[in-house]
Amino acid sequence: MTYDLLIIGGGINGAAIAREAALNGLKVVLVEKGDLAGATSSASTKLIHGGLRYLEYYEFKLVAEALRERERLIKAAPHIIYPLQFVLPHENAVRPWLLVRLGLLLYDFLGGRMSLPRSRGLRGSDTGFTDPLKGGRKGFVYSDAWVDDARLTVLNAVDAAANGAEIIVQTALVSARREGDLWRATLSDGREIAARGMVNAAGPWVHQMLGKLGVNAASGVRLIKGSHIVVPSLFDGDQAYILQQPDRRIVFAIPYENGSTEIGTTDVPVDAPEDAVIDADEIAYLCEAVNRHFVKQVGPADVTSSWSGVRPLYDDGASEAKAVTRDYVLELDTNGPALLSIFGGKITTARHLAQEAVAKLAHPMGCRVRPVTGSRPFPGGDIGNFGAFLAKVRATWPFLGNDRSHRMARAYGSMLHQLLDGISDAAAMGRDLGGGLTEVEARWMHDREWARTPEDALLRRSKIGLHLTAAERAAFDAWWAVTFPK
């Protein structure tokens, strides 16, 4: 079968490009060797943000673009993206107070007209923000947004598939060659695919993929490991904290699942994508980072879970990992049928990257395209105000209960009407497989969201796996193996 575009890699960039291209009427196939968002795209800090700290490295264009995208994404996916207030204490500060204030004012200015509150100084009435902290009460408050990163990736793929794209997971590209005006590719399941253009969105494997294709890249990539830990909650409230460190890095402390706190991230250069494993030094660094600021102290023994991802940052020659640009480079090779390789990028700017990528491919592929996703809701995102939507969900399906209704409203948004079509009581949802995840939802993840393993369902399509006992996890694995035999 001949496609217009073959995309290699099912992370946020590959899925976003598939969505943009499919909505432009291109015949698209996306091939992912593991799971959608199976690597870097599910290992982020879970933020849609402009990148306040990037201002220190004069990344004004990137910050402005990211802030514009933040505004779009909050409107397009209010179920999985929502505003978050950040407290920036000025204790143990390594930057002058005036410099930080000017940076926040610039951040607000670059954001233009926005729906989120603008930055301000901490007030005497902000005791809920300052009580968890050691030391004084000087500092700032500003706004960004939280995102379920893995679900954002999946929803890009869902929208792409709804518009004709084919999504193939658990399948690797074995080889590909240029033959006339087509790419001829062989997949690990034996399929042969022809395509008029190809996108190398392999993330940390971008150079390995170029080697497999026999193409030399002008651009370089630096692999930087970022690790996060989760500990019992360090504070009450829905706010997050951005903490300055003596090495001039910043560390986030963010509310996470079931009354816990996510802490991250690190910046550690690594040699290979497979090095995405947290080490003892990183755990100690993150514990020390929050202990400098919070009354409640933590140590390695308090860590309940962790994750690490390898970010494929475009190599701009920066000497330190923390200074390497988070912007992206799109490298187009037209020595035959088009090949576009993605270097760098971040989850906040993936939609914009996709729009630019498809536009860049249009001329060599001889097709006409236009921007199509700028104001388009993501699947489930046409809900308006989340609080009002949640109230309707609870009135329509009272048997879900408060916790499950909130989780499912967040995960699926308006798609709940399809997922729960014809279901009028809890019994009709099938067995509870643990943590409130029922058979009907697990089947949806498999049939509609390409979940192929228990981990895909429990840790990426949801975070329910974090709350299951070993026995519950084993029972879920057994149910999955019987229900979806390979």
C-alpha positions as CSV (number, residue, x, y, z in Angstrom):
1,M,0.0,0.0,0.0
2,T,1.3,3.5,-0.8
3,Y,0.9,6.3,1.7
4,D,1.6,10.0,1.4
5,L,3.5,10.1,4.7
6,L,5.2,7.4,6.8
7,I,6.0,8.7,10.3
8,I,8.5,6.8,12.5
9,G,7.9,7.3,16.2
10,G,4.8,7.6,18.3
11,G,5.9,10.2,20.8
12,I,4.3,13.6,21.0
13,N,6.0,15.0,17.9
14,G,5.2,12.0,15.7
15,A,1.6,11.8,16.9
16,A,1.1,15.6,16.5
17,I,2.5,15.5,12.9
18,A,0.2,12.5,12.1
19,R,-2.8,14.6,13.3
20,E,-1.8,17.7,11.3
21,A,-1.1,15.7,8.2
22,A,-4.3,13.6,8.4
23,L,-6.4,16.7,8.9
24,N,-4.8,18.1,5.7
25,G,-6.1,15.1,3.8
26,L,-2.8,13.2,3.5
27,K,-2.8,9.4,3.7
28,V,-0.7,8.8,6.8
29,V,0.7,5.8,8.6
30,L,2.5,6.1,11.9
31,V,4.8,3.3,13.1
32,E,5.9,3.0,16.7
33,K,8.2,0.2,17.9
34,G,6.7,0.2,21.4
35,D,3.7,2.1,22.9
36,L,2.5,5.6,22.1
37,A,4.4,8.0,24.5
38,G,6.3,4.9,25.6
39,A,9.5,6.8,26.3
40,T,10.3,10.5,26.6
41,S,6.7,11.7,26.0
42,S,5.4,10.0,29.2
43,A,8.4,11.0,31.3
44,S,8.1,14.8,31.3
45,T,7.4,17.1,34.2
46,K,3.7,17.2,33.1
47,L,3.7,20.9,32.3
48,I,2.4,23.1,29.5
49,H,4.6,26.1,30.1
50,G,6.6,28.9,28.4
51,G,9.7,28.0,30.2
52,L,10.4,30.8,32.6
53,R,14.0,29.7,33.1
54,Y,14.7,29.8,29.3
55,L,14.6,33.6,29.5
56,E,18.0,33.4,31.3
57,Y,19.4,31.9,28.1
58,Y,17.7,34.6,25.9
59,E,15.3,32.0,24.4
60,F,12.7,34.8,23.8
61,K,11.3,33.4,20.6
62,L,10.8,29.9,22.2
63,V,9.2,31.3,25.3
64,A,6.8,33.5,23.3
65,E,5.8,30.6,21.0
66,A,5.4,28.3,24.0
67,L,3.2,30.8,25.8
68,R,0.9,31.2,22.8
69,E,0.7,27.4,22.6
70,R,-0.1,27.2,26.3
71,E,-3.2,29.4,25.7
72,R,-4.3,27.3,22.7
73,L,-3.8,24.0,24.5
74,I,-5.7,25.0,27.6
75,K,-8.7,25.8,25.4
76,A,-8.3,22.8,23.2
77,A,-8.0,20.1,26.0
78,P,-9.4,21.5,29.2
79,H,-10.0,17.9,30.4
80,I,-6.3,16.9,30.5
81,I,-4.7,20.4,30.7
82,Y,-5.6,22.9,33.5
83,P,-4.1,26.0,35.0
84,L,-1.7,25.8,37.9
85,Q,-0.3,28.5,40.1
86,F,3.4,28.4,40.9
87,V,5.1,29.8,44.0
88,L,8.6,31.0,43.5
89,P,10.2,31.6,46.9
90,H,13.0,34.0,47.1
91,E,14.8,32.2,50.0
92,N,18.1,30.6,49.1
93,A,17.9,32.7,45.9
94,V,20.9,32.8,43.5
95,R,19.3,35.6,41.4
96,P,18.6,39.1,42.5
97,W,15.0,39.9,43.5
98,L,14.8,42.6,40.8
99,L,16.1,40.3,38.1
100,V,13.5,37.7,38.9
101,R,10.7,40.3,39.0
102,L,11.7,41.7,35.6
103,G,11.9,38.2,34.2
104,L,8.3,37.5,35.3
105,L,7.1,40.8,33.8
106,L,8.8,39.8,30.6
107,Y,7.2,36.4,30.8
108,D,3.8,38.1,31.1
109,F,4.5,40.4,28.3
110,L,5.6,37.6,25.9
111,G,2.4,35.8,26.7
112,G,0.3,38.6,25.3
113,R,-3.4,38.4,26.0
114,M,-3.9,35.4,28.1
115,S,-6.6,33.8,30.3
116,L,-4.2,32.9,33.2
117,P,-3.5,35.3,36.1
118,R,-0.4,37.4,35.6
119,S,2.5,37.3,38.0
120,R,2.6,39.1,41.3
121,G,4.6,39.2,44.6
122,L,3.7,37.0,47.5
123,R,1.4,38.7,50.0
124,G,0.9,38.5,53.7
125,S,-2.4,36.8,53.1
126,D,-0.7,34.0,51.1
127,T,-0.2,31.9,54.2
128,G,-1.4,28.8,52.3
129,F,1.5,29.2,49.9
130,T,4.1,30.2,52.5
131,D,3.4,28.1,55.6
132,P,5.0,24.9,54.1
133,L,8.2,26.8,53.5
134,K,11.2,27.4,55.7
135,G,12.5,30.9,56.2
136,G,10.8,34.2,55.1
137,R,7.8,35.0,53.0
138,K,9.4,36.8,50.1
139,G,8.8,35.6,46.6
140,F,6.4,35.5,43.6
141,V,3.4,33.8,42.2
142,Y,2.8,33.1,38.5
143,S,0.8,30.8,36.3
144,D,1.4,27.9,33.9
145,A,-0.5,24.7,33.3
146,W,-0.5,20.9,34.1
147,V,-0.9,18.2,31.4
148,D,-1.3,14.5,31.3
149,D,1.5,14.1,28.8
150,A,0.9,10.5,27.8
151,R,-2.8,11.1,27.2
152,L,-2.1,14.2,25.1
153,T,0.1,12.0,22.9
154,V,-2.7,9.4,22.6
155,L,-5.3,12.1,21.9
156,N,-3.2,13.4,19.0
157,A,-3.2,9.8,17.6
158,V,-6.9,9.4,18.2
159,D,-7.7,12.5,16.2
160,A,-5.3,11.5,13.5
161,A,-7.0,8.0,13.2
162,A,-10.4,9.6,13.2
163,N,-9.3,11.5,10.1
164,G,-7.9,8.5,8.2
165,A,-4.4,7.9,9.6
166,E,-3.3,4.4,10.4
167,I,-1.6,3.9,13.8
168,I,0.6,0.9,14.1
169,V,2.2,0.1,17.6
170,Q,4.5,-2.6,18.8
171,T,6.0,-2.7,15.4
172,A,9.5,-1.5,14.4
173,L,10.9,-0.2,11.1
174,V,13.3,-2.9,10.0
175,S,14.7,-1.1,6.9
176,A,13.8,1.6,4.4
177,R,15.3,2.7,1.1
178,R,14.6,5.3,-1.5
179,E,13.4,3.8,-4.8
180,G,12.5,6.3,-7.4
181,D,10.0,8.8,-6.0
182,L,9.0,6.5,-3.1
183,W,10.3,5.3,0.2
184,R,10.1,1.5,0.5
185,A,9.9,0.3,4.1
186,T,9.8,-3.1,5.7
187,L,8.2,-3.5,9.2
188,S,9.0,-6.0,11.9
189,D,5.6,-7.7,11.3
190,G,6.5,-8.4,7.7
191,R,4.5,-5.6,6.1
192,E,5.9,-3.7,3.1
193,I,5.0,0.0,3.0
194,A,5.6,2.6,0.3
195,A,5.4,6.3,1.0
196,R,6.0,9.6,-0.9
197,G,7.6,11.1,2.2
198,M,8.9,10.1,5.6
199,V,9.2,11.7,9.0
200,N,11.9,10.6,11.4
201,A,10.3,11.4,14.8
202,A,12.3,8.8,16.7
203,G,13.1,11.1,19.5
204,P,16.3,10.0,21.3
205,W,16.8,7.4,18.5
206,V,16.7,10.0,15.8
207,H,20.4,9.5,14.8
208,Q,20.1,5.7,15.1
209,M,17.2,5.9,12.7
210,L,19.2,8.1,10.2
211,G,21.9,5.5,10.3
212,K,19.4,2.8,9.5
213,L,18.2,4.9,6.5
214,G,21.8,5.5,5.4
215,V,21.4,9.3,5.7
216,N,23.8,11.7,7.3
217,A,22.4,14.6,9.3
218,A,23.8,18.1,9.5
219,S,22.2,18.6,12.9
220,G,23.4,17.0,16.1
221,V,21.5,15.9,19.2
222,R,22.5,15.8,22.9
223,L,20.8,13.2,25.0
224,I,19.9,14.6,28.4
225,K,18.3,12.5,31.1
226,G,15.6,14.1,33.3
227,S,14.4,12.2,36.3
228,H,11.6,12.7,38.7
229,I,10.6,11.3,42.1
230,V,7.3,11.1,43.9
231,V,7.0,11.5,47.7
232,P,4.2,11.9,50.2
233,S,2.7,15.3,50.0
234,L,5.1,18.1,51.1
235,F,2.2,20.7,51.3
236,D,-1.5,21.2,51.2
237,G,-3.3,23.0,48.4
238,D,-3.3,22.9,44.6
239,Q,-0.3,25.2,44.0
240,A,3.1,24.1,42.8
241,Y,6.5,25.4,43.6
242,I,9.6,26.3,41.5
243,L,12.7,26.2,43.7
244,Q,16.0,27.9,42.9
245,Q,19.1,25.8,43.6
246,P,22.7,26.7,44.4
247,D,23.8,25.4,41.0
248,R,21.4,27.8,39.3
249,R,19.1,25.0,38.2
250,I,15.4,25.0,39.2
251,V,13.4,22.1,40.6
252,F,9.6,21.8,40.6
253,A,7.5,20.4,43.4
254,I,4.0,19.7,41.9
255,P,0.8,18.1,43.4
256,Y,0.6,14.6,42.0
257,E,-1.6,11.5,42.3
258,N,-3.6,10.9,45.5
259,G,-2.0,13.4,47.8
260,S,1.6,13.1,46.8
261,T,4.2,15.5,45.4
262,E,6.2,15.1,42.1
263,I,9.7,16.5,42.3
264,G,11.9,17.1,39.2
265,T,13.8,17.3,37.2
266,T,17.5,16.6,36.8
267,D,19.7,17.3,33.7
268,V,22.3,14.5,33.2
269,P,24.1,13.9,29.9
270,V,23.9,10.3,28.8
271,D,25.2,8.2,25.9
272,A,22.1,6.2,24.9
273,P,18.3,6.4,25.1
274,E,18.4,3.2,27.1
275,D,20.1,5.1,30.0
276,A,16.7,6.5,31.1
277,V,17.0,5.1,34.6
278,I,17.2,7.2,37.8
279,D,20.3,6.7,39.9
280,A,21.0,7.3,43.6
281,D,22.7,10.6,43.0
282,E,19.7,12.0,41.2
283,I,17.4,10.9,44.0
284,A,19.6,12.5,46.6
285,Y,19.9,15.7,44.6
286,L,16.1,16.0,44.3
287,C,15.5,15.3,48.0
288,E,18.1,17.9,48.9
289,A,16.6,20.4,46.5
290,V,13.2,20.4,48.3
291,N,14.7,20.0,51.8
292,R,16.3,23.5,51.3
293,H,12.9,25.0,51.0
294,F,10.2,22.9,52.8
295,V,9.5,22.4,56.5
296,K,8.7,18.8,55.8
297,Q,11.9,16.9,55.0
298,V,12.2,13.8,52.8
299,G,14.9,11.3,52.0
300,P,15.4,8.5,49.5
301,A,13.4,6.1,51.7
302,D,10.3,8.3,51.2
303,V,10.3,7.9,47.4
304,T,7.2,6.0,46.3
305,S,7.9,6.0,42.6
306,S,10.0,7.7,40.0
307,W,10.4,8.0,36.2
308,S,13.2,9.1,33.9
309,G,13.2,10.2,30.3
310,V,16.0,11.0,27.8
311,R,15.4,14.3,26.1
312,P,16.8,14.5,22.5
313,L,17.9,18.1,22.6
314,Y,19.2,19.9,19.6
315,D,23.0,20.3,20.1
316,D,23.6,24.1,19.9
317,G,27.1,23.8,21.4
318,A,26.1,24.8,24.9
319,S,28.6,23.7,27.5
320,E,26.1,22.6,30.2
321,A,23.1,20.4,30.0
322,K,20.9,23.0,31.7
323,A,21.8,25.6,29.0
324,V,21.1,23.4,25.9
325,T,18.2,24.9,23.9
326,R,14.8,23.4,24.2
327,D,13.9,24.7,20.8
328,Y,13.6,22.3,17.8
329,V,15.2,22.0,14.4
330,L,13.5,20.4,11.4
331,E,16.0,19.0,9.0
332,L,14.7,18.3,5.5
333,D,16.5,15.9,3.1
334,T,15.3,16.0,-0.4
335,N,17.9,13.8,-2.0
336,G,15.1,11.7,-3.4
337,P,11.7,11.4,-1.7
338,A,11.5,13.7,1.2
339,L,12.8,12.9,4.7
340,L,12.1,15.2,7.6
341,S,14.1,14.6,10.8
342,I,13.0,16.2,14.1
343,F,15.8,17.4,16.5
344,G,14.7,18.6,19.9
345,G,11.3,20.1,20.9
346,K,9.1,20.0,23.9
347,I,5.6,18.9,24.7
348,T,4.2,22.4,24.8
349,T,5.3,23.3,21.3
350,A,4.5,19.9,19.6
351,R,1.4,21.2,17.9
352,H,3.3,24.2,16.4
353,L,6.2,21.9,15.4
354,A,3.7,19.6,13.6
355,Q,2.2,22.5,11.7
356,E,5.6,23.7,10.6
357,A,6.7,20.2,9.8
358,V,3.8,19.5,7.5
359,A,4.2,22.9,5.8
360,K,7.9,22.1,5.2
361,L,7.1,18.8,3.6
362,A,4.4,20.2,1.3
363,H,6.6,21.6,-1.5
364,P,8.9,18.6,-2.0
365,M,5.9,16.2,-1.8
366,G,3.9,18.4,-4.2
367,C,0.8,18.9,-2.0
368,R,-1.0,21.9,-0.7
369,V,-1.6,22.2,3.1
370,R,-2.8,24.8,5.5
371,P,-2.7,25.2,9.3
372,V,-5.7,23.2,10.7
373,T,-5.1,22.6,14.4
374,G,-4.7,26.1,15.8
375,S,-8.2,26.3,17.4
376,R,-9.3,22.6,17.0
377,P,-10.3,20.9,20.2
378,F,-8.6,17.6,21.0
379,P,-10.9,14.5,21.3
380,G,-13.0,15.0,24.4
381,G,-12.0,18.6,24.7
382,D,-15.2,20.2,23.7
383,I,-16.5,20.5,27.2
384,G,-16.2,24.2,28.1
385,N,-15.7,24.7,31.8
386,F,-14.4,21.5,33.5
387,G,-16.3,22.1,36.8
388,A,-19.6,22.4,35.0
389,F,-18.8,19.4,32.9
390,L,-17.9,17.3,35.9
391,A,-21.3,18.2,37.5
392,K,-23.1,17.0,34.5
393,V,-21.1,13.7,34.5
394,R,-22.0,13.1,38.1
395,A,-25.7,13.8,37.4
396,T,-25.7,11.6,34.3
397,W,-23.8,8.6,35.8
398,P,-24.1,8.9,39.6
399,F,-23.0,5.3,40.1
400,L,-19.4,6.4,39.1
401,G,-18.9,8.0,42.5
402,N,-16.9,11.1,43.2
403,D,-13.4,9.8,42.7
404,R,-14.0,7.8,39.6
405,S,-16.2,10.4,38.0
406,H,-13.4,13.0,38.5
407,R,-10.7,10.7,37.1
408,M,-12.8,9.7,34.1
409,A,-14.0,13.2,33.3
410,R,-10.4,14.3,33.3
411,A,-9.2,11.4,31.1
412,Y,-12.0,11.3,28.5
413,G,-13.9,14.5,28.6
414,S,-16.9,14.4,26.2
415,M,-15.8,11.0,25.0
416,L,-17.4,9.6,28.1
417,H,-20.7,9.7,26.2
418,Q,-19.3,7.1,23.9
419,L,-17.4,5.1,26.5
420,L,-20.5,4.8,28.7
421,D,-23.1,4.6,26.0
422,G,-25.9,2.3,27.1
423,I,-24.5,1.9,30.6
424,S,-26.9,2.7,33.4
425,D,-25.4,1.2,36.5
426,A,-22.0,0.0,37.9
427,A,-22.7,-3.6,37.1
428,A,-22.9,-2.9,33.4
429,M,-19.3,-1.6,33.5
430,G,-18.0,-5.1,34.2
431,R,-15.6,-6.2,36.9
432,D,-13.6,-3.7,38.9
433,L,-10.1,-4.6,37.9
434,G,-8.5,-2.5,40.7
435,G,-8.4,1.2,41.5
436,G,-11.9,1.8,40.0
437,L,-10.7,0.6,36.5
438,T,-13.5,-1.6,35.1
439,E,-13.7,-3.9,32.1
440,V,-15.5,-1.5,29.9
441,E,-12.8,1.1,30.4
442,A,-9.9,-1.3,29.9
443,R,-11.5,-2.5,26.7
444,W,-11.8,1.1,25.5
445,M,-8.1,1.6,26.1
446,H,-7.3,-1.5,24.1
447,D,-9.8,-1.0,21.3
448,R,-9.7,2.8,20.9
449,E,-6.3,3.9,22.3
450,W,-3.9,1.2,21.2
451,A,-3.0,-0.1,24.7
452,R,-1.4,-3.5,24.0
453,T,0.1,-4.4,27.4
454,P,-1.1,-4.0,31.1
455,E,1.6,-1.2,31.5
456,D,0.1,0.7,28.6
457,A,-3.2,0.8,30.4
458,L,-2.1,1.2,34.0
459,L,0.8,3.7,33.6
460,R,0.2,5.7,30.4
461,R,-3.5,5.6,29.5
462,S,-4.0,6.1,33.2
463,K,-2.0,6.3,36.4
464,I,-4.0,3.6,38.2
465,G,-1.1,1.3,38.4
466,L,0.5,3.6,40.9
467,H,-2.3,2.8,43.4
468,L,-2.6,-1.0,43.0
469,T,-1.2,-3.6,45.3
470,A,1.0,-6.3,44.0
471,A,-1.9,-8.7,44.1
472,E,-4.2,-6.3,42.3
473,R,-1.6,-5.8,39.6
474,A,-1.1,-9.5,39.1
475,A,-4.8,-10.0,38.8
476,F,-5.1,-7.3,36.2
477,D,-2.2,-8.8,34.3
478,A,-3.9,-12.1,34.3
479,W,-7.2,-10.6,33.1
480,W,-5.5,-8.8,30.3
481,A,-3.6,-11.9,29.1
482,V,-6.9,-13.8,28.9
483,T,-8.9,-11.0,27.4
484,F,-6.4,-9.9,24.8
485,P,-4.3,-12.9,23.9
486,K,-1.3,-12.2,21.6
